Amino acid sequence: MPDILTEFTNAGFMFKLDSSQIVVTPASALTPTQRAFIKANKAQIIKLLSHKRPVINFKLHNNQGGTCLGAFGDSTQTIIDELNLRYGERLLYAIQ
């Protein structure tokens, strides 16, 4: 199911929950087929959106850095491990 949201987000859509309602932006860009798909899979999408995605702030030795938003279902440690693999010794710190 995370792949379903990934397809939408790769197409430029953002999802969030407002109480038990799924909010998709830009809603005006959704096709009738996409709207029907979201409606048919509402319960599963709400379940996915209700889980937190890990957010890790990191800094490199050269004062560069940023924020890494993990995928649905990723653990914080998974994201930190990926940052370590990517940046190695250049990674100064990574915090949640």
N, C-alpha and C positions, 0 to 999 in steps of 0.2 A: 503493500500500500504506500510506503513512502515514495516509491517511484511515481505514483500518480500525482502527488503534490509537486515532485521535482519537475515533471513535464510542464505543469502549469507555471511554476516559478521560472523555469528556463524560458518560457514564452513571455515573461514579464509580469505575471500576476503575483500579487501578494495576498496571503490568507491570514486572517485572524479571527478569534472568537469574540463575540459580544454577547455575553450570557450564553444562550444555547444557539445563537444564530451565527452562521458562517458569513463573514464579510470578505468579499473578494474585490480587490482593486487592481486595475480599473474595471469596474463592473460593466461599463459600456462596451468594452472590447470583447466580452464573452460571446461566443457563438451560441445559437440555440442548442446545439449538440453538447457543448461544454456545460451549459446551464443544466441540461437534463442529466448529464453525468454526475454533476455535483449533487443534484437533488436525489438521484438514485443511490448515491454513496454517502449521504449526509452523516449517518451515524458513525461510519468508519472514519470519515474526515474529522468529525468533532473529536473522536477518540484520539486521533493523531495530534490534532492541534492542542489538545488539553495537556499533552506531555511537554515538559520544558525541553528546550534545545540548549545545550551547553554553550556558554559564551565565555571565551578566554581572551583576556587582554595580554599582549606580549610586547616585549621590547628587545631589540637587538643591540649589540655593543656600539653600533654606529648611530645610536639615537633614533633609528627608524623602528617601526613596529606597527601595531594595529590591533584590531579585534578580529578574532576568528569565531564564526558562528558555526557550531557543529550541526550535523544532520540529525534528523529525528532518530532517537534511539541510541545515538552515540553517547558514550560516557565522557566525563571531563578528562579522565586519564587517557582515553583514546585520542582526544584532540591534542593534549599535551605531548603525547608520544609522536603524533604526526608532525607537530611543530619541531620537536627535537630531531626527527628524521630530516625534515626539510632544511632547517637552519643550523643544526649541529652546534658547534662551539660558538657560533655568532649569537645564539639565543641567550640573552641575559636573564630574563625571567618570563614566566607564564603564570598568570593568576586568574582565578575565577572572579 
